[in-house]
């Protein structure tokens, strides 16, 4: 019994799971329609489907953020990279008349360049990650505004719209894309030595270097991957609304991504990371947002309600609270804490 309790209370993803379960329970009691799923024209519809569809972009960018944070870094420029990737694709589609595949590849390439820039500042010039990515956080959104001349670009392309609101076999394409990317990153980081190398750099980069790990290459790879995934996330969002806005696309995305990672159990101190926890954390945030909209909470109070719930879950995720709840669980189970 004691070992089972220890295992349960030591789960890094525990409170993210509990938080998600509580929101779903709340909806089950006060809004049972939240779980209704219908099929129209062969497509699945419902609030749960909306959570998976709209939350896909957040999950994708949060996975990249997870790898960066695992190296004891951070990337606060993902919102700007998201806007820049979306604006690049929108400009090439609308103004330059480029084919959709070319526009999407160009958007991803913009994210790649952003990742290379961040990686160079952190890995090569040894700048503190917060300061290094702060540069692109400002410049990236400015570049997006320059590309569009400060305008919102509309996108008239069904093929591009498919990226954000298309369906494949009745399932939202964005959800399928989220699952494929999650599985790919899981296989690459957990079935090869890459995951251990990332965690080693985060725990102690000097020891990792002495162990023969190319720490600069690992850092560069994580920031590049984060940049590419942020650009993809931005294009998915722009495809969903058929427009790109350099000022508002990806606004506060970095905060939600960091929050999803932390809720999922990955420490800001670097080291061991939890991809599954990040997915749960991102879906928790999206479920909370969807629930708030479902109950018609006024737009001006949405952020306050969201903040209160998130603060509660973050506090539950703290090590001190976990230790306290662990001791309480042992006492209720009749197990001595000193044993």
LUMNU-175756 format. One record per residue (C-alpha): x, y, z. Coordinates in steps of 0.25 Angstrom, whole numbers, padded with zeros to 4 digits, always signed. Layout:
LUMNU-175756
XYZ
...
end
This chain:
LUMNU-175756
+0000+0000+0000
+0011+0010+0004
+0018+0007-0009
+0006+0009-0017
+0003+0023-0010
+0017+0027-0012
+0016+0024-0027
+0003+0031-0028
+0007+0044-0021
+0021+0044-0028
+0014+0045-0042
+0019+0058-0048
+0006+0058-0057
-0003+0055-0045
-0009+0069-0043
-0011+0072-0058
-0019+0059-0059
-0027+0063-0047
-0029+0077-0052
-0034+0071-0065
-0043+0061-0058
-0049+0072-0049
-0053+0080-0061
-0059+0069-0069
-0067+0065-0056
-0071+0079-0055
-0077+0079-0069
-0083+0065-0067
-0091+0071-0055
-0094+0085-0060
-0094+0083-0075
-0096+0069-0080
-0097+0073-0094
-0082+0076-0094
-0080+0061-0096
-0090+0060-0108
-0083+0056-0121
-0091+0056-0134
-0088+0052-0148
-0091+0062-0159
-0087+0059-0173
-0078+0049-0168
-0071+0058-0159
-0070+0058-0144
-0075+0070-0136
-0076+0073-0121
-0069+0081-0110
-0060+0069-0108
-0056+0069-0123
-0054+0085-0122
-0045+0083-0110
-0036+0073-0118
-0037+0082-0131
-0034+0095-0125
-0024+0089-0115
-0016+0082-0125
-0008+0095-0129
-0005+0097-0114
-0001+0083-0112
+0009+0084-0124
+0016+0096-0119
+0016+0091-0105
+0024+0079-0109
+0035+0088-0115
+0035+0096-0102
+0036+0083-0094
+0049+0080-0101
+0055+0094-0099
+0051+0094-0084
+0057+0080-0082
+0071+0087-0086
+0069+0097-0075
+0065+0107-0085
+0052+0115-0090
+0047+0120-0102
+0038+0132-0100
+0038+0136-0115
+0028+0124-0120
+0016+0134-0121
+0024+0143-0130
+0029+0131-0138
+0015+0126-0139
+0011+0139-0145
+0023+0140-0154
+0021+0126-0160
+0006+0129-0162
+0008+0142-0169
+0019+0136-0178
+0010+0126-0183
-0002+0136-0184
+0006+0146-0192
+0011+0135-0202
-0003+0130-0204
-0010+0143-0205
+0000+0153-0211
+0010+0144-0218
+0000+0134-0223
+0009+0122-0219
+0004+0108-0218
-0001+0103-0204
+0011+0093-0202
+0021+0104-0205
+0014+0114-0195
+0014+0103-0184
+0028+0099-0186
+0032+0114-0186
+0025+0116-0173
+0032+0104-0167
+0045+0110-0173
+0043+0123-0166
+0041+0115-0153
+0054+0108-0156
+0062+0121-0158
+0056+0126-0144
+0060+0113-0137
+0074+0114-0143
+0075+0129-0138
+0071+0125-0124
+0080+0113-0124
+0092+0121-0128
+0090+0132-0117
+0088+0121-0107
+0098+0110-0111
+0108+0118-0118
+0108+0132-0111
+0104+0126-0098
+0093+0137-0096
+0083+0134-0085
+0071+0127-0092
+0061+0137-0087
+0069+0149-0092
+0073+0142-0105
+0058+0138-0109
+0053+0152-0104
+0060+0158-0116
+0052+0150-0126
+0039+0151-0117
+0040+0166-0121
+0046+0165-0135
+0038+0153-0140
+0025+0160-0138
+0031+0173-0145
+0035+0165-0157
+0021+0159-0158
+0015+0173-0158
+0025+0177-0169
+0022+0166-0178
+0007+0170-0177
+0009+0185-0177
+0002+0185-0164
-0011+0179-0170
-0018+0166-0167
-0017+0157-0179
-0028+0148-0183
-0026+0134-0189
-0035+0129-0199
-0031+0115-0201
-0039+0102-0197
-0026+0094-0198
-0019+0103-0188
-0032+0103-0179
-0031+0088-0178
-0019+0089-0169
-0027+0096-0158
-0041+0092-0160
-0041+0080-0170
-0046+0066-0167
-0040+0052-0170
-0048+0040-0169
-0058+0048-0161
-0047+0053-0151
-0041+0067-0150
-0028+0067-0158
-0022+0076-0148
-0024+0065-0137
-0018+0055-0146
-0006+0064-0149
-0005+0066-0133
-0005+0051-0131
+0005+0048-0142
+0015+0059-0137
+0013+0054-0123
+0016+0040-0126
+0028+0044-0135
+0035+0052-0124
+0032+0041-0114
+0039+0031-0123
+0051+0040-0126
+0053+0044-0111
+0049+0031-0104
+0054+0020-0114
+0067+0026-0117
+0078+0033-0108
+0074+0047-0112
+0064+0048-0100
+0075+0044-0090
+0085+0054-0097
+0074+0065-0095
+0072+0061-0081
+0087+0061-0078
+0089+0075-0084
+0078+0080-0075
+0083+0073-0062
+0098+0077-0064
+0103+0082-0077
+0117+0082-0073
+0116+0067-0069
+0109+0064-0081
+0120+0070-0089
+0131+0062-0082
+0122+0050-0085
+0124+0052-0100
+0111+0059-0103
+0111+0070-0113
+0103+0080-0104
+0103+0091-0114
+0097+0082-0125
+0086+0077-0115
+0083+0092-0111
+0082+0096-0125
+0073+0084-0129
+0063+0087-0118
+0062+0102-0122
+0061+0098-0136
+0050+0088-0134
+0043+0098-0125
+0043+0108-0136
+0038+0099-0146
+0026+0094-0138
+0023+0108-0134
+0022+0112-0148
+0013+0100-0151
+0004+0104-0140
+0003+0118-0145
-0001+0113-0159
-0011+0103-0153
-0018+0115-0145
-0018+0124-0158
-0024+0113-0166
-0035+0111-0156
-0039+0126-0158
-0034+0128-0172
-0026+0140-0169
-0013+0144-0163
-0011+0155-0153
+0003+0159-0149
-0001+0167-0137
-0011+0156-0131
-0007+0142-0136
+0000+0135-0125
-0002+0145-0115
+0001+0140-0101
+0004+0126-0107
+0017+0125-0100
+0010+0127-0087
+0000+0115-0090
+0012+0107-0095
+0020+0109-0083
+0008+0106-0074
+0005+0093-0081
+0019+0088-0080
+0020+0092-0065
+0006+0086-0062
+0011+0073-0069
+0022+0071-0059
+0034+0076-0066
+0042+0085-0057
+0047+0098-0061
+0061+0094-0055
+0063+0085-0067
+0065+0070-0067
+0055+0059-0068
+0043+0063-0077
+0029+0057-0079
+0023+0058-0093
+0010+0051-0088
+0009+0061-0077
+0010+0073-0087
-0001+0067-0095
-0010+0066-0083
-0006+0080-0078
-0009+0086-0092
-0022+0079-0093
-0026+0084-0079
-0024+0098-0083
-0032+0097-0096
-0043+0089-0088
-0043+0100-0078
-0044+0111-0089
-0055+0103-0096
-0063+0101-0083
-0062+0116-0080
-0068+0120-0093
-0079+0109-0092
-0084+0116-0079
-0084+0129-0086
-0074+0136-0077
-0072+0150-0082
-0060+0152-0090
-0054+0162-0080
-0054+0152-0069
-0049+0140-0076
-0035+0142-0073
-0038+0144-0058
-0046+0131-0057
-0035+0124-0065
-0024+0130-0056
-0031+0126-0043
-0033+0111-0047
-0019+0110-0053
-0013+0116-0040
-0020+0106-0032
-0015+0094-0041
-0001+0100-0041
-0001+0101-0025
-0005+0086-0025
+0006+0083-0034
+0017+0089-0024
+0026+0080-0017
+0022+0085-0004
+0008+0082-0006
+0011+0068-0012
+0019+0065+0000
+0008+0069+0009
-0003+0062+0001
+0006+0049+0001
+0007+0049+0016
-0008+0051+0018
-0010+0040+0008
-0001+0031+0017
-0008+0035+0030
-0022+0032+0024
-0017+0018+0019
-0012+0015+0033
+0003+0015+0028
+0013+0022+0037
+0021+0033+0030
+0034+0029+0037
+0033+0015+0031
end
